[in-house]
Amino acid sequence: MLFAEGLAVIVEGEFLTARERHEFDEARETRVEPLFVTLRISFDLALQRVQLDPRRGLSRDPRFLRGHYEATAATVRNAPRGDLVLDTGRLGIAEAAGIVAEWALQRP
């Protein structure tokens, strides 16, 4: 198990709601406290990016993506206190990764 070896692990997914985070906590096999990073991006830029990624499936459908944005907008806007929130429409990958790493290393 990676946590037992002291390595950092990144889990990608939607952990926006209290229910989603509870399910994640219940599935964890360690008591290491997770850090959550909430990413924000405009719908238009997200649509541009998914259209350029042939590995994407349903998220390339503008109607599906719009529905997802509308369904999660309030939750993303009101990310839980303690989350790091980044606007990935304004940050490059390297810059965002650097911010996340610096933030995580400063945590107790």
Gaussian input, Z-matrix of N, CA and C with variables (Angstrom, degrees):
# hf/3-21g

backbone

0 1
 N
 C     1     B1
 C     2     B2     1     A1
 N     3     B3     2     A2     1     D1
 C     4     B4     3     A3     2     D2
 C     5     B5     4     A4     3     D3
 N     6     B6     5     A5     4     D4
 C     7     B7     6     A6     5     D5
 C     8     B8     7     A7     6     D6
 N     9     B9     8     A8     7     D7
 C    10    B10     9     A9     8     D8
 C    11    B11    10    A10     9     D9
 N    12    B12    11    A11    10    D10
 C    13    B13    12    A12    11    D11
 C    14    B14    13    A13    12    D12
 N    15    B15    14    A14    13    D13
 C    16    B16    15    A15    14    D14
 C    17    B17    16    A16    15    D15
 N    18    B18    17    A17    16    D16
 C    19    B19    18    A18    17    D17
 C    20    B20    19    A19    18    D18
 N    21    B21    20    A20    19    D19
 C    22    B22    21    A21    20    D20
 C    23    B23    22    A22    21    D21
 N    24    B24    23    A23    22    D22
 C    25    B25    24    A24    23    D23
 C    26    B26    25    A25    24    D24
 N    27    B27    26    A26    25    D25
 C    28    B28    27    A27    26    D26
 C    29    B29    28    A28    27    D27
 N    30    B30    29    A29    28    D28
 C    31    B31    30    A30    29    D29
 C    32    B32    31    A31    30    D30
 N    33    B33    32    A32    31    D31
 C    34    B34    33    A33    32    D32
 C    35    B35    34    A34    33    D33
 N    36    B36    35    A35    34    D34
 C    37    B37    36    A36    35    D35
 C    38    B38    37    A37    36    D36
 N    39    B39    38    A38    37    D37
 C    40    B40    39    A39    38    D38
 C    41    B41    40    A40    39    D39
 N    42    B42    41    A41    40    D40
 C    43    B43    42    A42    41    D41
 C    44    B44    43    A43    42    D42
 N    45    B45    44    A44    43    D43
 C    46    B46    45    A45    44    D44
 C    47    B47    46    A46    45    D45
 N    48    B48    47    A47    46    D46
 C    49    B49    48    A48    47    D47
 C    50    B50    49    A49    48    D48
 N    51    B51    50    A50    49    D49
 C    52    B52    51    A51    50    D50
 C    53    B53    52    A52    51    D51
 N    54    B54    53    A53    52    D52
 C    55    B55    54    A54    53    D53
 C    56    B56    55    A55    54    D54
 N    57    B57    56    A56    55    D55
 C    58    B58    57    A57    56    D56
 C    59    B59    58    A58    57    D57
 N    60    B60    59    A59    58    D58
 C    61    B61    60    A60    59    D59
 C    62    B62    61    A61    60    D60
 N    63    B63    62    A62    61    D61
 C    64    B64    63    A63    62    D62
 C    65    B65    64    A64    63    D63
 N    66    B66    65    A65    64    D64
 C    67    B67    66    A66    65    D65
 C    68    B68    67    A67    66    D66
 N    69    B69    68    A68    67    D67
 C    70    B70    69    A69    68    D68
 C    71    B71    70    A70    69    D69
 N    72    B72    71    A71    70    D70
 C    73    B73    72    A72    71    D71
 C    74    B74    73    A73    72    D72
 N    75    B75    74    A74    73    D73
 C    76    B76    75    A75    74    D74
 C    77    B77    76    A76    75    D75
 N    78    B78    77    A77    76    D76
 C    79    B79    78    A78    77    D77
 C    80    B80    79    A79    78    D78
 N    81    B81    80    A80    79    D79
 C    82    B82    81    A81    80    D80
 C    83    B83    82    A82    81    D81
 N    84    B84    83    A83    82    D82
 C    85    B85    84    A84    83    D83
 C    86    B86    85    A85    84    D84
 N    87    B87    86    A86    85    D85
 C    88    B88    87    A87    86    D86
 C    89    B89    88    A88    87    D87
 N    90    B90    89    A89    88    D88
 C    91    B91    90    A90    89    D89
 C    92    B92    91    A91    90    D90
 N    93    B93    92    A92    91    D91
 C    94    B94    93    A93    92    D92
 C    95    B95    94    A94    93    D93
 N    96    B96    95    A95    94    D94
 C    97    B97    96    A96    95    D95
 C    98    B98    97    A97    96    D96
 N    99    B99    98    A98    97    D97
 C   100   B100    99    A99    98    D98
 C   101   B101   100   A100    99    D99
 N   102   B102   101   A101   100   D100
 C   103   B103   102   A102   101   D101
 C   104   B104   103   A103   102   D102
 N   105   B105   104   A104   103   D103
 C   106   B106   105   A105   104   D104
 C   107   B107   106   A106   105   D105
 N   108   B108   107   A107   106   D106
 C   109   B109   108   A108   107   D107
 C   110   B110   109   A109   108   D108
 N   111   B111   110   A110   109   D109
 C   112   B112   111   A111   110   D110
 C   113   B113   112   A112   111   D111
 N   114   B114   113   A113   112   D112
 C   115   B115   114   A114   113   D113
 C   116   B116   115   A115   114   D114
 N   117   B117   116   A116   115   D115
 C   118   B118   117   A117   116   D116
 C   119   B119   118   A118   117   D117
 N   120   B120   119   A119   118   D118
 C   121   B121   120   A120   119   D119
 C   122   B122   121   A121   120   D120
 N   123   B123   122   A122   121   D121
 C   124   B124   123   A123   122   D122
 C   125   B125   124   A124   123   D123
 N   126   B126   125   A125   124   D124
 C   127   B127   126   A126   125   D125
 C   128   B128   127   A127   126   D126
 N   129   B129   128   A128   127   D127
 C   130   B130   129   A129   128   D128
 C   131   B131   130   A130   129   D129
 N   132   B132   131   A131   130   D130
 C   133   B133   132   A132   131   D131
 C   134   B134   133   A133   132   D132
 N   135   B135   134   A134   133   D133
 C   136   B136   135   A135   134   D134
 C   137   B137   136   A136   135   D135
 N   138   B138   137   A137   136   D136
 C   139   B139   138   A138   137   D137
 C   140   B140   139   A139   138   D138
 N   141   B141   140   A140   139   D139
 C   142   B142   141   A141   140   D140
 C   143   B143   142   A142   141   D141
 N   144   B144   143   A143   142   D142
 C   145   B145   144   A144   143   D143
 C   146   B146   145   A145   144   D144
 N   147   B147   146   A146   145   D145
 C   148   B148   147   A147   146   D146
 C   149   B149   148   A148   147   D147
 N   150   B150   149   A149   148   D148
 C   151   B151   150   A150   149   D149
 C   152   B152   151   A151   150   D150
 N   153   B153   152   A152   151   D151
 C   154   B154   153   A153   152   D152
 C   155   B155   154   A154   153   D153
 N   156   B156   155   A155   154   D154
 C   157   B157   156   A156   155   D155
 C   158   B158   157   A157   156   D156
 N   159   B159   158   A158   157   D157
 C   160   B160   159   A159   158   D158
 C   161   B161   160   A160   159   D159
 N   162   B162   161   A161   160   D160
 C   163   B163   162   A162   161   D161
 C   164   B164   163   A163   162   D162
 N   165   B165   164   A164   163   D163
 C   166   B166   165   A165   164   D164
 C   167   B167   166   A166   165   D165
 N   168   B168   167   A167   166   D166
 C   169   B169   168   A168   167   D167
 C   170   B170   169   A169   168   D168
 N   171   B171   170   A170   169   D169
 C   172   B172   171   A171   170   D170
 C   173   B173   172   A172   171   D171
 N   174   B174   173   A173   172   D172
 C   175   B175   174   A174   173   D173
 C   176   B176   175   A175   174   D174
 N   177   B177   176   A176   175   D175
 C   178   B178   177   A177   176   D176
 C   179   B179   178   A178   177   D177
 N   180   B180   179   A179   178   D178
 C   181   B181   180   A180   179   D179
 C   182   B182   181   A181   180   D180
 N   183   B183   182   A182   181   D181
 C   184   B184   183   A183   182   D182
 C   185   B185   184   A184   183   D183
 N   186   B186   185   A185   184   D184
 C   187   B187   186   A186   185   D185
 C   188   B188   187   A187   186   D186
 N   189   B189   188   A188   187   D187
 C   190   B190   189   A189   188   D188
 C   191   B191   190   A190   189   D189
 N   192   B192   191   A191   190   D190
 C   193   B193   192   A192   191   D191
 C   194   B194   193   A193   192   D192
 N   195   B195   194   A194   193   D193
 C   196   B196   195   A195   194   D194
 C   197   B197   196   A196   195   D195
 N   198   B198   197   A197   196   D196
 C   199   B199   198   A198   197   D197
 C   200   B200   199   A199   198   D198
 N   201   B201   200   A200   199   D199
 C   202   B202   201   A201   200   D200
 C   203   B203   202   A202   201   D201
 N   204   B204   203   A203   202   D202
 C   205   B205   204   A204   203   D203
 C   206   B206   205   A205   204   D204
 N   207   B207   206   A206   205   D205
 C   208   B208   207   A207   206   D206
 C   209   B209   208   A208   207   D207
 N   210   B210   209   A209   208   D208
 C   211   B211   210   A210   209   D209
 C   212   B212   211   A211   210   D210
 N   213   B213   212   A212   211   D211
 C   214   B214   213   A213   212   D212
 C   215   B215   214   A214   213   D213
 N   216   B216   215   A215   214   D214
 C   217   B217   216   A216   215   D215
 C   218   B218   217   A217   216   D216
 N   219   B219   218   A218   217   D217
 C   220   B220   219   A219   218   D218
 C   221   B221   220   A220   219   D219
 N   222   B222   221   A221   220   D220
 C   223   B223   222   A222   221   D221
 C   224   B224   223   A223   222   D222
 N   225   B225   224   A224   223   D223
 C   226   B226   225   A225   224   D224
 C   227   B227   226   A226   225   D225
 N   228   B228   227   A227   226   D226
 C   229   B229   228   A228   227   D227
 C   230   B230   229   A229   228   D228
 N   231   B231   230   A230   229   D229
 C   232   B232   231   A231   230   D230
 C   233   B233   232   A232   231   D231
 N   234   B234   233   A233   232   D232
 C   235   B235   234   A234   233   D233
 C   236   B236   235   A235   234   D234
 N   237   B237   236   A236   235   D235
 C   238   B238   237   A237   236   D236
 C   239   B239   238   A238   237   D237
 N   240   B240   239   A239   238   D238
 C   241   B241   240   A240   239   D239
 C   242   B242   241   A241   240   D240
 N   243   B243   242   A242   241   D241
 C   244   B244   243   A243   242   D242
 C   245   B245   244   A244   243   D243
 N   246   B246   245   A245   244   D244
 C   247   B247   246   A246   245   D245
 C   248   B248   247   A247   246   D246
 N   249   B249   248   A248   247   D247
 C   250   B250   249   A249   248   D248
 C   251   B251   250   A250   249   D249
 N   252   B252   251   A251   250   D250
 C   253   B253   252   A252   251   D251
 C   254   B254   253   A253   252   D252
 N   255   B255   254   A254   253   D253
 C   256   B256   255   A255   254   D254
 C   257   B257   256   A256   255   D255
 N   258   B258   257   A257   256   D256
 C   259   B259   258   A258   257   D257
 C   260   B260   259   A259   258   D258
 N   261   B261   260   A260   259   D259
 C   262   B262   261   A261   260   D260
 C   263   B263   262   A262   261   D261
 N   264   B264   263   A263   262   D262
 C   265   B265   264   A264   263   D263
 C   266   B266   265   A265   264   D264
 N   267   B267   266   A266   265   D265
 C   268   B268   267   A267   266   D266
 C   269   B269   268   A268   267   D267
 N   270   B270   269   A269   268   D268
 C   271   B271   270   A270   269   D269
 C   272   B272   271   A271   270   D270
 N   273   B273   272   A272   271   D271
 C   274   B274   273   A273   272   D272
 C   275   B275   274   A274   273   D273
 N   276   B276   275   A275   274   D274
 C   277   B277   276   A276   275   D275
 C   278   B278   277   A277   276   D276
 N   279   B279   278   A278   277   D277
 C   280   B280   279   A279   278   D278
 C   281   B281   280   A280   279   D279
 N   282   B282   281   A281   280   D280
 C   283   B283   282   A282   281   D281
 C   284   B284   283   A283   282   D282
 N   285   B285   284   A284   283   D283
 C   286   B286   285   A285   284   D284
 C   287   B287   286   A286   285   D285
 N   288   B288   287   A287   286   D286
 C   289   B289   288   A288   287   D287
 C   290   B290   289   A289   288   D288
 N   291   B291   290   A290   289   D289
 C   292   B292   291   A291   290   D290
 C   293   B293   292   A292   291   D291
 N   294   B294   293   A293   292   D292
 C   295   B295   294   A294   293   D293
 C   296   B296   295   A295   294   D294
 N   297   B297   296   A296   295   D295
 C   298   B298   297   A297   296   D296
 C   299   B299   298   A298   297   D297
 N   300   B300   299   A299   298   D298
 C   301   B301   300   A300   299   D299
 C   302   B302   301   A301   300   D300
 N   303   B303   302   A302   301   D301
 C   304   B304   303   A303   302   D302
 C   305   B305   304   A304   303   D303
 N   306   B306   305   A305   304   D304
 C   307   B307   306   A306   305   D305
 C   308   B308   307   A307   306   D306
 N   309   B309   308   A308   307   D307
 C   310   B310   309   A309   308   D308
 C   311   B311   310   A310   309   D309
 N   312   B312   311   A311   310   D310
 C   313   B313   312   A312   311   D311
 C   314   B314   313   A313   312   D312
 N   315   B315   314   A314   313   D313
 C   316   B316   315   A315   314   D314
 C   317   B317   316   A316   315   D315
 N   318   B318   317   A317   316   D316
 C   319   B319   318   A318   317   D317
 C   320   B320   319   A319   318   D318
 N   321   B321   320   A320   319   D319
 C   322   B322   321   A321   320   D320
 C   323   B323   322   A322   321   D321

   B1=1.4493
   B2=1.5263
   B3=1.3251
   B4=1.4536
   B5=1.5165
   B6=1.3349
   B7=1.4626
   B8=1.5281
   B9=1.3181
   B10=1.4562
   B11=1.5176
   B12=1.3237
   B13=1.4584
   B14=1.5188
   B15=1.3229
   B16=1.4564
   B17=1.5146
   B18=1.3171
   B19=1.4536
   B20=1.5237
   B21=1.2984
   B22=1.4645
   B23=1.5189
   B24=1.2940
   B25=1.4543
   B26=1.5167
   B27=1.3202
   B28=1.4576
   B29=1.5195
   B30=1.3158
   B31=1.4603
   B32=1.5161
   B33=1.3264
   B34=1.4535
   B35=1.5154
   B36=1.3049
   B37=1.4489
   B38=1.5033
   B39=1.3134
   B40=1.4571
   B41=1.5184
   B42=1.3064
   B43=1.4595
   B44=1.5238
   B45=1.3198
   B46=1.4563
   B47=1.5202
   B48=1.3138
   B49=1.4610
   B50=1.5244
   B51=1.3149
   B52=1.4684
   B53=1.5274
   B54=1.3243
   B55=1.4670
   B56=1.5343
   B57=1.3309
   B58=1.4677
   B59=1.5285
   B60=1.3106
   B61=1.4688
   B62=1.5284
   B63=1.3224
   B64=1.4624
   B65=1.5287
   B66=1.3206
   B67=1.4675
   B68=1.5242
   B69=1.3221
   B70=1.4647
   B71=1.5291
   B72=1.3248
   B73=1.4676
   B74=1.5268
   B75=1.3227
   B76=1.4650
   B77=1.5295
   B78=1.3108
   B79=1.4675
   B80=1.5295
   B81=1.3353
   B82=1.4698
   B83=1.5199
   B84=1.3192
   B85=1.4602
   B86=1.5164
   B87=1.3057
   B88=1.4579
   B89=1.5151
   B90=1.2749
   B91=1.4605
   B92=1.5232
   B93=1.3203
   B94=1.4558
   B95=1.5243
   B96=1.3187
   B97=1.4611
   B98=1.5273
   B99=1.3158
   B100=1.4643
   B101=1.5249
   B102=1.3065
   B103=1.4513
   B104=1.5195
   B105=1.3103
   B106=1.4551
   B107=1.5165
   B108=1.3213
   B109=1.4549
   B110=1.5232
   B111=1.3089
   B112=1.4510
   B113=1.5158
   B114=1.3314
   B115=1.4630
   B116=1.5157
   B117=1.2993
   B118=1.4640
   B119=1.5254
   B120=1.3194
   B121=1.4611
   B122=1.5200
   B123=1.3012
   B124=1.4620
   B125=1.5300
   B126=1.3198
   B127=1.4574
   B128=1.5228
   B129=1.3196
   B130=1.4700
   B131=1.5213
   B132=1.3212
   B133=1.4622
   B134=1.5273
   B135=1.3131
   B136=1.4665
   B137=1.5250
   B138=1.3154
   B139=1.4624
   B140=1.5249
   B141=1.3371
   B142=1.4687
   B143=1.5197
   B144=1.3149
   B145=1.4671
   B146=1.5248
   B147=1.3178
   B148=1.4682
   B149=1.5176
   B150=1.3345
   B151=1.4590
   B152=1.5296
   B153=1.3167
   B154=1.4711
   B155=1.5280
   B156=1.3269
   B157=1.4631
   B158=1.5330
   B159=1.3342
   B160=1.4642
   B161=1.5295
   B162=1.3182
   B163=1.4674
   B164=1.5158
   B165=1.3142
   B166=1.4639
   B167=1.5184
   B168=1.2956
   B169=1.4552
   B170=1.5121
   B171=1.3223
   B172=1.4562
   B173=1.5261
   B174=1.3277
   B175=1.4676
   B176=1.5227
   B177=1.3342
   B178=1.4703
   B179=1.5293
   B180=1.3135
   B181=1.4576
   B182=1.5302
   B183=1.3280
   B184=1.4699
   B185=1.5254
   B186=1.3318
   B187=1.4715
   B188=1.5216
   B189=1.3256
   B190=1.4682
   B191=1.5214
   B192=1.3349
   B193=1.4623
   B194=1.5335
   B195=1.3223
   B196=1.4683
   B197=1.5312
   B198=1.3237
   B199=1.4590
   B200=1.5162
   B201=1.3254
   B202=1.4662
   B203=1.5322
   B204=1.3193
   B205=1.4652
   B206=1.5271
   B207=1.3136
   B208=1.4640
   B209=1.5283
   B210=1.3317
   B211=1.4664
   B212=1.5294
   B213=1.3203
   B214=1.4742
   B215=1.5321
   B216=1.3125
   B217=1.4744
   B218=1.5216
   B219=1.3106
   B220=1.4641
   B221=1.5225
   B222=1.3116
   B223=1.4609
   B224=1.5225
   B225=1.3216
   B226=1.4731
   B227=1.5229
   B228=1.3149
   B229=1.4714
   B230=1.5213
   B231=1.3232
   B232=1.4610
   B233=1.5267
   B234=1.3047
   B235=1.4649
   B236=1.5238
   B237=1.3225
   B238=1.4623
   B239=1.5271
   B240=1.3148
   B241=1.4655
   B242=1.5229
   B243=1.2799
   B244=1.4588
   B245=1.5180
   B246=1.3316
   B247=1.4630
   B248=1.5270
   B249=1.2980
   B250=1.4508
   B251=1.5209
   B252=1.3182
   B253=1.4575
   B254=1.5242
   B255=1.3373
   B256=1.4616
   B257=1.5205
   B258=1.3111
   B259=1.4568
   B260=1.5291
   B261=1.3201
   B262=1.4658
   B263=1.5249
   B264=1.3198
   B265=1.4555
   B266=1.5171
   B267=1.3147
   B268=1.4738
   B269=1.5257
   B270=1.3245
   B271=1.4615
   B272=1.5225
   B273=1.3186
   B274=1.4517
   B275=1.5244
   B276=1.3137
   B277=1.4611
   B278=1.5268
   B279=1.3175
   B280=1.4668
   B281=1.5294
   B282=1.3199
   B283=1.4659
   B284=1.5396
   B285=1.3200
   B286=1.4658
   B287=1.5247
   B288=1.3308
   B289=1.4653
   B290=1.5231
   B291=1.3145
   B292=1.4620
   B293=1.5169
   B294=1.3226
   B295=1.4647
   B296=1.5240
   B297=1.3253
   B298=1.4657
   B299=1.5252
   B300=1.3227
   B301=1.4663
   B302=1.5274
   B303=1.3192
   B304=1.4659
   B305=1.5273
   B306=1.3137
   B307=1.4601
   B308=1.5277
   B309=1.3163
   B310=1.4597
   B311=1.5266
   B312=1.3040
   B313=1.4630
   B314=1.5269
   B315=1.3062
   B316=1.4640
   B317=1.5231
   B318=1.3196
   B319=1.4665
   B320=1.5144
   B321=1.3454
   B322=1.4814
   B323=1.5160
   A1=109.04
   A2=116.55
   A3=120.91
   A4=113.26
   A5=117.98
   A6=119.33
   A7=111.24
   A8=117.34
   A9=121.32
   A10=111.21
   A11=116.51
   A12=120.92
   A13=112.42
   A14=116.93
   A15=120.36
   A16=114.55
   A17=118.08
   A18=121.29
   A19=110.95
   A20=115.64
   A21=120.04
   A22=108.86
   A23=115.61
   A24=122.06
   A25=108.17
   A26=116.60
   A27=121.34
   A28=107.87
   A29=115.31
   A30=121.29
   A31=106.72
   A32=116.35
   A33=120.91
   A34=109.16
   A35=115.90
   A36=119.56
   A37=110.52
   A38=115.16
   A39=119.54
   A40=109.28
   A41=114.67
   A42=122.53
   A43=107.66
   A44=115.62
   A45=120.98
   A46=113.47
   A47=116.29
   A48=119.33
   A49=110.74
   A50=114.84
   A51=119.81
   A52=110.10
   A53=117.49
   A54=121.09
   A55=111.55
   A56=116.84
   A57=120.64
   A58=110.89
   A59=116.47
   A60=119.37
   A61=110.78
   A62=117.02
   A63=120.47
   A64=110.12
   A65=117.15
   A66=121.19
   A67=110.73
   A68=116.52
   A69=120.50
   A70=110.25
   A71=116.99
   A72=121.26
   A73=111.24
   A74=116.44
   A75=120.24
   A76=111.74
   A77=117.71
   A78=121.61
   A79=112.96
   A80=116.47
   A81=119.05
   A82=110.44
   A83=116.06
   A84=120.76
   A85=112.10
   A86=115.93
   A87=121.11
   A88=108.73
   A89=117.06
   A90=121.21
   A91=111.54
   A92=117.68
   A93=120.34
   A94=107.24
   A95=116.19
   A96=119.87
   A97=110.44
   A98=116.63
   A99=119.45
   A100=111.65
   A101=115.35
   A102=123.18
   A103=106.22
   A104=117.12
   A105=120.81
   A106=110.54
   A107=114.92
   A108=122.66
   A109=106.58
   A110=116.58
   A111=121.77
   A112=108.19
   A113=115.46
   A114=121.14
   A115=109.81
   A116=115.12
   A117=121.40
   A118=108.53
   A119=114.84
   A120=121.54
   A121=107.43
   A122=117.21
   A123=119.66
   A124=109.69
   A125=115.91
   A126=120.45
   A127=110.68
   A128=117.08
   A129=120.20
   A130=112.00
   A131=116.81
   A132=119.49
   A133=111.38
   A134=117.24
   A135=119.95
   A136=110.41
   A137=116.79
   A138=120.68
   A139=110.61
   A140=117.01
   A141=120.27
   A142=111.00
   A143=116.47
   A144=120.94
   A145=112.66
   A146=117.49
   A147=118.31
   A148=111.27
   A149=117.30
   A150=119.58
   A151=111.40
   A152=116.80
   A153=121.53
   A154=113.33
   A155=117.23
   A156=121.21
   A157=109.84
   A158=117.41
   A159=120.06
   A160=113.61
   A161=117.98
   A162=120.90
   A163=112.09
   A164=117.06
   A165=121.13
   A166=109.60
   A167=115.19
   A168=120.75
   A169=110.85
   A170=115.01
   A171=122.56
   A172=113.01
   A173=117.65
   A174=119.49
   A175=112.33
   A176=118.26
   A177=120.10
   A178=111.75
   A179=117.56
   A180=122.06
   A181=108.00
   A182=118.14
   A183=120.43
   A184=113.67
   A185=118.14
   A186=119.68
   A187=110.90
   A188=116.76
   A189=119.35
   A190=110.16
   A191=116.78
   A192=120.75
   A193=110.67
   A194=117.57
   A195=120.87
   A196=109.77
   A197=117.12
   A198=120.68
   A199=112.19
   A200=116.05
   A201=120.59
   A202=110.07
   A203=116.43
   A204=120.53
   A205=111.15
   A206=116.22
   A207=119.58
   A208=111.40
   A209=116.60
   A210=120.38
   A211=112.69
   A212=117.32
   A213=120.44
   A214=113.36
   A215=118.20
   A216=121.03
   A217=113.23
   A218=117.60
   A219=120.14
   A220=111.01
   A221=117.13
   A222=120.94
   A223=110.89
   A224=116.89
   A225=120.36
   A226=109.88
   A227=116.59
   A228=120.85
   A229=111.39
   A230=116.91
   A231=122.07
   A232=111.06
   A233=116.14
   A234=120.85
   A235=109.98
   A236=116.93
   A237=119.53
   A238=112.59
   A239=113.81
   A240=120.04
   A241=108.15
   A242=116.20
   A243=120.86
   A244=113.15
   A245=116.87
   A246=119.81
   A247=109.00
   A248=115.75
   A249=120.80
   A250=105.15
   A251=117.54
   A252=121.78
   A253=108.12
   A254=115.24
   A255=120.37
   A256=110.72
   A257=116.13
   A258=122.03
   A259=106.97
   A260=116.42
   A261=119.92
   A262=112.31
   A263=116.91
   A264=119.62
   A265=111.31
   A266=115.28
   A267=120.64
   A268=113.15
   A269=116.44
   A270=120.63
   A271=110.20
   A272=115.85
   A273=120.02
   A274=109.62
   A275=116.36
   A276=120.99
   A277=111.32
   A278=117.48
   A279=121.03
   A280=110.94
   A281=116.48
   A282=119.82
   A283=110.28
   A284=116.92
   A285=120.54
   A286=110.67
   A287=117.42
   A288=120.80
   A289=110.68
   A290=117.31
   A291=120.88
   A292=112.26
   A293=116.69
   A294=120.80
   A295=110.17
   A296=116.76
   A297=120.50
   A298=110.30
   A299=117.15
   A300=120.53
   A301=111.03
   A302=116.91
   A303=120.36
   A304=110.50
   A305=117.57
   A306=122.40
   A307=111.12
   A308=116.88
   A309=121.12
   A310=111.38
   A311=117.45
   A312=120.82
   A313=112.15
   A314=117.83
   A315=121.44
   A316=112.77
   A317=117.17
   A318=120.93
   A319=110.04
   A320=116.74
   A321=119.45
   A322=112.14
   D1=131.82
   D2=-174.98
   D3=-64.67
   D4=-39.15
   D5=-179.20
   D6=-60.62
   D7=-37.26
   D8=-179.02
   D9=-64.96
   D10=-25.32
   D11=179.57
   D12=-90.61
   D13=0.22
   D14=176.64
   D15=81.32
   D16=15.88
   D17=179.85
   D18=-91.33
   D19=150.15
   D20=176.16
   D21=-80.68
   D22=144.35
   D23=179.18
   D24=-128.28
   D25=135.28
   D26=176.86
   D27=-110.02
   D28=127.56
   D29=178.34
   D30=-114.46
   D31=121.17
   D32=179.71
   D33=-94.39
   D34=137.32
   D35=177.25
   D36=165.09
   D37=-177.68
   D38=177.39
   D39=-96.89
   D40=112.84
   D41=177.42
   D42=-125.52
   D43=49.55
   D44=-173.81
   D45=-85.30
   D46=-38.37
   D47=-174.83
   D48=-95.66
   D49=161.94
   D50=177.41
   D51=-59.70
   D52=-38.49
   D53=179.30
   D54=-63.69
   D55=-44.92
   D56=179.39
   D57=-63.08
   D58=-39.72
   D59=179.80
   D60=-70.87
   D61=-36.33
   D62=177.03
   D63=-63.12
   D64=-45.11
   D65=178.33
   D66=-60.87
   D67=-41.12
   D68=177.65
   D69=-62.97
   D70=-46.40
   D71=179.45
   D72=-60.08
   D73=-41.59
   D74=-179.88
   D75=-65.51
   D76=-30.88
   D77=-177.88
   D78=-83.05
   D79=-19.25
   D80=-179.21
   D81=-66.63
   D82=142.10
   D83=178.34
   D84=-102.04
   D85=14.15
   D86=-179.55
   D87=-138.84
   D88=157.61
   D89=177.44
   D90=-96.66
   D91=11.33
   D92=173.88
   D93=-61.04
   D94=128.40
   D95=-177.47
   D96=-75.85
   D97=126.19
   D98=179.73
   D99=-75.62
   D100=155.16
   D101=171.48
   D102=-112.03
   D103=137.12
   D104=-177.41
   D105=-112.15
   D106=134.44
   D107=175.87
   D108=-116.39
   D109=122.42
   D110=177.91
   D111=-103.43
   D112=124.54
   D113=-179.02
   D114=-101.38
   D115=135.60
   D116=177.26
   D117=-119.68
   D118=146.44
   D119=174.93
   D120=-158.90
   D121=148.94
   D122=179.07
   D123=-67.28
   D124=153.88
   D125=177.88
   D126=-57.98
   D127=-46.91
   D128=-176.15
   D129=-59.95
   D130=-44.21
   D131=179.71
   D132=-70.23
   D133=-37.78
   D134=176.32
   D135=-61.27
   D136=-43.63
   D137=179.38
   D138=-62.28
   D139=-43.36
   D140=176.44
   D141=-56.74
   D142=-46.51
   D143=-176.99
   D144=-66.57
   D145=-43.36
   D146=-178.75
   D147=-69.45
   D148=-31.05
   D149=177.77
   D150=-65.54
   D151=-26.75
   D152=179.75
   D153=-86.15
   D154=-7.49
   D155=-175.83
   D156=-108.00
   D157=102.26
   D158=-177.28
   D159=-67.03
   D160=-13.02
   D161=178.95
   D162=-78.98
   D163=-13.68
   D164=-179.59
   D165=-74.84
   D166=149.56
   D167=178.50
   D168=-108.77
   D169=-109.49
   D170=-175.25
   D171=-58.91
   D172=-30.12
   D173=-177.63
   D174=-66.32
   D175=-12.16
   D176=176.62
   D177=-77.97
   D178=-13.53
   D179=178.79
   D180=-79.58
   D181=115.06
   D182=-176.80
   D183=-56.58
   D184=-36.71
   D185=179.68
   D186=-67.45
   D187=-42.42
   D188=177.47
   D189=-62.98
   D190=-47.92
   D191=-177.80
   D192=-61.69
   D193=-41.50
   D194=178.79
   D195=-62.31
   D196=-44.03
   D197=178.17
   D198=-61.33
   D199=-40.51
   D200=177.86
   D201=-63.49
   D202=-44.97
   D203=178.83
   D204=-60.12
   D205=-44.66
   D206=-179.32
   D207=-66.36
   D208=-37.69
   D209=-178.27
   D210=-70.78
   D211=-28.63
   D212=-175.43
   D213=-108.27
   D214=-1.53
   D215=-173.08
   D216=-55.29
   D217=-50.20
   D218=-177.32
   D219=-65.35
   D220=-39.17
   D221=-179.26
   D222=-66.49
   D223=-42.74
   D224=178.62
   D225=-66.48
   D226=-41.97
   D227=179.95
   D228=-62.24
   D229=-32.30
   D230=-177.36
   D231=-110.63
   D232=49.10
   D233=-179.99
   D234=-54.24
   D235=142.84
   D236=-178.92
   D237=-56.75
   D238=145.94
   D239=176.55
   D240=-58.97
   D241=136.70
   D242=-178.36
   D243=102.77
   D244=-19.78
   D245=175.03
   D246=-71.37
   D247=149.62
   D248=166.09
   D249=-89.92
   D250=126.91
   D251=-178.84
   D252=-114.23
   D253=124.58
   D254=-178.27
   D255=-124.42
   D256=138.23
   D257=173.33
   D258=-91.48
   D259=101.89
   D260=-175.52
   D261=-80.27
   D262=0.15
   D263=171.94
   D264=-79.43
   D265=-18.54
   D266=-178.33
   D267=-108.86
   D268=-8.85
   D269=-176.45
   D270=-117.74
   D271=142.11
   D272=171.35
   D273=-79.66
   D274=169.66
   D275=-177.75
   D276=-60.43
   D277=-48.03
   D278=-177.68
   D279=-63.87
   D280=-41.18
   D281=-179.48
   D282=-65.92
   D283=-44.67
   D284=178.87
   D285=-62.29
   D286=-43.89
   D287=179.45
   D288=-62.10
   D289=-39.91
   D290=177.96
   D291=-63.58
   D292=-41.27
   D293=178.57
   D294=-64.39
   D295=-43.91
   D296=179.57
   D297=-62.74
   D298=-45.80
   D299=-178.84
   D300=-62.20
   D301=-45.80
   D302=179.84
   D303=-61.99
   D304=-44.53
   D305=179.15
   D306=-61.74
   D307=-45.94
   D308=-177.81
   D309=-65.34
   D310=-38.74
   D311=-179.31
   D312=-69.35
   D313=-22.21
   D314=179.20
   D315=-86.06
   D316=-8.20
   D317=-178.73
   D318=-74.55
   D319=147.04
   D320=178.79
   D321=-68.69

